[in-house]
Amino acid sequence: MTKQEIFFDDIERMDAQDPLANKQKEFYLPDNKVYLDGNSLGPLPLVAKRRAKEVVDQQWGDDLITSWNRHQWIELPTSVGKKIASLIGANVKPESANQVICCDSVSVNIFKLLATALSINSDRHKILSQSDNFPTDLYMAQGLSQLLGNQRCELVAVDEASIESSIDDSIAVLLLTQINFRTGKVHDIKRITELAHQHGVLVIWDLAHSAGVIPIELDNWNVDFAVGCGYKYFNGGPGAPAFVYAAERHHANMQQPLSGWMGHQSPFEFNANYQSDAGIKQFLCGTPAVVSMSLLDAALDVFNDVTINQIREKSLALSDLFIRLVKQHTCLKSLQLITPLERNNRGSQLAFTHDQAYAICQALIAEGIIADFRAPNILRVGFSPLFLSFKDIYRSVETLNRIISEKIYENEAFQVRQAVT
Ligand SMILES: *Cc1c(COP(=O)(O)O)cnc(C)c1O
């Protein structure tokens, strides 16, 4: 028996022993493709596909405006928020059961939370963040700074190594993303939040690359505020609404600036003056995107019979396997792994640098292995454990090996940059 064959047996055993193996059939996945981009846009859960038909044909089509009550459209932001809460360690105490709401995009929610946190910590004006944070996080802080002026809002973006030493009593808000979108490196929310609180700093955690794939305990870790994404690991569909978490202890002092009617304490009284809802609902602005939010609502039911710990375990096993297989192929030495090998520091993606990363990614896609590229030179592979098998990983690395060893990426067609990379 060759070494290769033994390894393939191992992989078949991993699939046979995988407690999440049967979840794959709950997704619509195109034939003969391996989807390593669930961290960017989750695939279509069948239950969401059914809901799409129902919400369009029956609810919107037949029941028209009565659906706001009949199909509880008006409750969606709250009910979807509750489903999400159970996946991020929020609402764990009965007395603080309303800390998460589904609304708007991550970007818009960051704006609301930054303004809220700055107004709570009003004797300070600095927002501390990481210079290689997802750009929209920094952009929203820059926009707020432009609006309020540098005296009231100043963004201080430092490199990762300097974050902790930059936390001092002059900082109002710390805005960080738990899992770095490029490298996949994980921040220790509990420890950093504790450190920030010792200096009176409020924290906002962006969970875009972590919610749904890694255990999170927002309540137990004393997080002040958080945002996260509906279309990545939650599989809510393109542009699915995001969510906001605000710890109960801040509710009495919150004041977010996008004071739309849905965040009013009684929107259907149509008063001329804004009076914000006393709780988490004040983070609503305008009318919810009902169709999109309904799909997310359905998609979240895929998580009903699994635990985040199971998901995390499989996510690590998938990325461990990917790393092991890459190491086994000498041709893949040109790929430089920039994701930490240490399990606790690794999210659910791997990032490799290569000067031909873009073309390699295009060649992979042409072979049915959908990965992605992040400028300037990163090949990123994401592991969304509910629909990936260990065999998928095997096939991906075999294909990657062929593309690199046979220099298939040199083909001109793979060198042309498309609009969305
Ligand atoms: C995906 C992602 C976003 C996306 O923001 P949108 O406003 O929903 O487009 C924001 N932050 C991080 C860290 C992300 O990974």
The ligand as an SDF file (V2000), in Angstrom:
LIG
                    3D

 15 15  0  0  0  0  0  0  0  0999 V2000
  -17.7230   40.8960    6.5480 C   0  0  0  0  0  0  0  0  0  0  0  0
  -17.3100   41.9060    7.5330 C   0  0  0  0  0  0  0  0  0  0  0  0
  -18.0000   43.1130    7.6480 C   0  0  0  0  0  0  0  0  0  0  0  0
  -19.1120   43.4000    6.6720 C   0  0  0  0  0  0  0  0  0  0  0  0
  -19.7940   44.5600    6.9130 O   0  0  0  0  0  0  0  0  0  0  0  0
  -21.1340   44.8640    6.1160 P   0  0  0  0  0  0  0  0  0  0  0  0
  -21.4810   46.2130    6.5250 O   0  0  0  0  0  0  0  0  0  0  0  0
  -22.1590   43.8480    6.5420 O   0  0  0  0  0  0  0  0  0  0  0  0
  -20.8350   44.7480    4.6560 O   0  0  0  0  0  0  0  0  0  0  0  0
  -17.6140   43.9930    8.6410 C   0  0  0  0  0  0  0  0  0  0  0  0
  -16.5990   43.7050    9.4710 N   0  0  0  0  0  0  0  0  0  0  0  0
  -15.8930   42.5560    9.3650 C   0  0  0  0  0  0  0  0  0  0  0  0
  -14.7840   42.2640   10.3210 C   0  0  0  0  0  0  0  0  0  0  0  0
  -16.2330   41.6320    8.3830 C   0  0  0  0  0  0  0  0  0  0  0  0
  -15.5490   40.4990    8.2780 O   0  0  0  0  0  0  0  0  0  0  0  0
  1  2  1  0
  2  3  1  0
  2 14  2  0
  3  4  1  0
  3 10  2  0
  4  5  1  0
  5  6  1  0
  6  7  2  0
  6  8  1  0
  6  9  1  0
 10 11  1  0
 11 12  2  0
 12 13  1  0
 12 14  1  0
 14 15  1  0
M  END
$$$$
